[in-house]
Amino acid sequence: MAKSRVNYTQAQFITSAPDITKLPEDTGIEIAFAGRSNAGKSSSLNTLTEQKLARTSKTPGRTQLINAFALGEDQRLIDLPGYGFAKVPIEMKKKWQKSLGEYLQKRQSLKGLVVLMDIRHPLKDLDRQLIEWASGSDIPVLALLTKADKFKQGKRKSEVLKVRRELAEVSESIKVHAFSSLKGTGLNELQKQLDEWFLGPVQVNPPSENEAAPE
């Protein structure tokens, strides 16, 4: 496993906020995780950080607040409220959608969005709307197709390629990877993308004069 440039295992809980006014100061860099209530969002965060950082529940739709976790100075992971769970009362849905929308539209420190979708049911209407909105707002997107262990390798690859083709119509820059919290599939790809959003691309140093080829 390639070593990530950011130590995600040092993540620490900061706060659970009902809206953006209760979040930490809007400075530095935040990477947000979003997805339908049953997409495995909490499990992916726990796999990334190697700790029970985000609460998982057998009842989808329990994450009702914006949860913030500190990585280092002015670096944060954000667990956004899950969306799209049918059994949640309509008034609660409206409240969640408002806090989710406010965060995505107004949070200046948001530098990247990880959208998690069950690989068996990707690109539902709300997923597509979120990705299209983020792309139109120049927010980089990584689409993770979770629960990838449910498919054999061939089916998994074909599903990733299918979603890549569909999202390429939205933006060529959207990246798509399979992910499994159970098997660790896609963890390196997730870490690499988060590293780039937090720290910038890896700098490739040009050869020194001593290494340069003779004229």
Residue, then its C-alpha position, 0 to 999 in steps of 0.5 A: m500500500a502506497k504511503s499517503r502524504v497526509n496522516y488520515t489516522q490522526a483525524q479528530f472529531i471537532t463538532s456536529a453542526p446543524d448548519i454552517t454557522k456552527l462549523p469551524e472558521d471558514t479557512g484552510i481546506e475542507i474535503a466533504f463526503a456526501g452520498r445517499s443514506n445507504a451508500g456506506k459513507s461512514s464506513s468509508l471514512n472509518t476505513l480511511t482514518e483506521q478508526k471509528l470516526a463516523r458513526t455507522s448505523k443499521t438504520p440509514g438516514r441517521t446522520q442528520l448533522i454536518n460532522a467536522f473532523a480535524l486532520g491538521e492545521d486548517q485541514r478538515l474532513i466533513d461528513l455531510p448529512g445523507y440524502g435520499f432515504a425514503k423513510v425520513p419524514i419530509e420536514m426532516k428531509k427539507k432541513w437536511q437539504k437546506s443545511l447540505g445546500e448551504y454548505l455546498q454553496k457558501r463554504q469557501s474552504l471546500k476544495g473537493l467533494v467525494v460522492l459515494m454511491d452503491i456500485r449496484h445502484p449508481l447515479k440516482d437522480l440526487d447523485r447526478q444532481l449533486i455531481e452536476w451542481a458541483s462540477g458547474s461550481d468548479i468543485p472537483v469531484l471524486a465518485l466512489l462506487t462503494k460496496a465493490d466487494k459485492f461484485k466479481q472483478g469483471k463486473r466491478k470493472s465494467e460498472v466503473l467504466k460505465v459510470r466513467r463514461e456517463l460522468a465524462e459527459v458532465s466533466e472529463s475531470i471527474k474521477v471514478h473508482a471502485f471502493s470497498s470498506l471491507k476489502g480495502t479496494g480503492l483506498n490508495e486511490l482515495q488517499k491519493q486524491l485527498d492528498e492532491w486536494f490538501l497538498g497539491p500535486v506531487q512535485v516531480n523534481p527535474p534532474s540536477e546538473n550532475e544527473a543531466a545527460p552530457e551534451 
